[in-house]
Amino acid sequence: MLSFCLENTVPLPPAYDSILSIQAYQTGKPIEELSREYGFNYGVKLARNENPMGCSPLVTLAITEQLGQLARYPDGNGYYLKQALADFNDTDISQITLGNGSNDLLDMIARAFISSDDAVVYSQYAFVVYSMVTKMQGATGIEVPAKRYGHDLDAMRQAVLECNNVKVVFIANPNNPTGTLLTTEELRDFLQAMPEHVLVVIDEAYIEYCPESNNRALLDEFERLVLVRTFSKAYGLAGLRVGYSLSHPDVAAVLNRIRQPYNVSRLAQAAAKTALTDQDFIDRSRASNAEQMQWLKQQFDALGLGFINSHANFLMVEVEGARAVYQALLEQGVIVRPLTGYGLDNWLRVTVGLPEDNLRLIDTLRSILSES
């Protein structure tokens, strides 16, 4: 029998006051619920930067072969996936940490290396999770104003040098949600200027769409660098949640101390290991993305809409009254991402879809804009 009165229960305060300032991550309603709510039969999802081509057929087969083992725990160390990643990236297995998606790695990095006495540097208009994990640790976030909607590395370097408490710098490359890109040379110069006590995290969630910006070589030059990657984007495994980081073995050893047991499922490990073997699928995905992105740029130009050149699989497009346009698109079954949460009130982020999806987007958008 309960021996206390629920009406008099006082909610426990969070560990850090900064947690109360975090806005819960907004994922949107399932497309099935939106279809019921707005009455459309077929919806187009262009909001989450998923691969519209799905995943490699080899991955589907690999998952099927694991279905008889669902009662068994996965390999807690992810040995075979880590070995495949080490071979693929020309690293040692000791440099790899597995995560339940790349967000899990960002959270691990924060818990392992950031305390409430520390400061964290990240850019304006960069991935919202950087500020979230900073606030979760009760640390001080230093948001550096963006330069042409991308990272201003000179200003970020100055912010680090002016604050002795900076422990971690987060950089998204290519950047989400703007799609901007930093070169390896720019990043090398930045890393060379960093004090020894600062860990630099380069989030490469979209690296497969611009392989020329692969910064793997920087790991051989800088011990306090972490590269974070995911199978959720180009590999088409967003529903399985699997990511990894590459770092110095000493950094990986710390991360693996706090990594949750069995944090990457049996299905996810099998799928990711197999996905690496089908680089032809990645090549086709990249080629389709480039072709369709160019088509979308031409259509936005024709509609008189500005956009940011993107090196990922999405475009950030400027639309007057973006929130109302987003809602109008939604009611007609076209789902894009409003960017008010980033302070970009007149911008929408649009995932590059299949030709038929992109055509539906442009036709619907043209109709909405003509009516307004």
HUNOR-V648807 format. One record per residue. SS is DSSP state (H for helix, E for strand, L for the rest). Layout:
# HUNOR-V648807
SS
SS
This chain:
# HUNOR-V648807
L
L
L
L
L
H
H
H
L
L
L
L
L
L
L
L
H
H
H
H
H
L
L
L
L
L
L
L
L
L
H
H
H
H
H
H
H
H
L
L
L
L
L
E
E
L
L
L
L
L
L
L
L
L
L
L
H
H
H
H
H
H
H
H
H
H
H
H
H
L
L
L
L
L
L
L
L
L
H
H
H
H
H
H
H
H
H
H
H
L
L
L
H
H
H
E
E
E
E
L
L
H
H
H
H
H
H
H
H
H
H
H
H
L
L
L
L
L
E
E
E
E
E
L
L
L
L
L
H
H
H
H
H
H
H
H
L
L
L
E
E
E
E
E
L
L
E
L
L
E
L
L
H
H
H
H
H
H
H
H
H
H
L
L
L
E
E
E
E
E
E
E
L
L
L
L
L
L
L
L
L
L
L
H
H
H
H
H
H
H
H
H
L
L
L
L
L
L
E
E
E
E
E
L
L
L
H
H
H
L
H
H
H
L
L
H
H
H
H
H
L
L
L
L
E
E
E
E
E
E
L
L
L
L
L
L
L
L
L
L
L
L
E
E
E
E
E
L
H
H
H
H
H
H
H
H
H
H
L
L
L
L
L
L
L
H
H
H
H
H
H
H
H
H
H
H
H
L
H
H
H
H
H
H
H
H
H
H
H
H
H
H
H
H
H
H
H
H
H
H
H
H
L
L
L
E
E
E
L
L
L
L
L
E
E
E
E
E
L
L
L
H
H
H
H
H
H
H
H
H
H
L
L
E
E
L
E
E
L
H
H
H
L
L
L
L
E
E
E
E
E
L
L
L
H
H
H
H
H
H
H
H
H
H
H
H
H
H
H
H
H
L
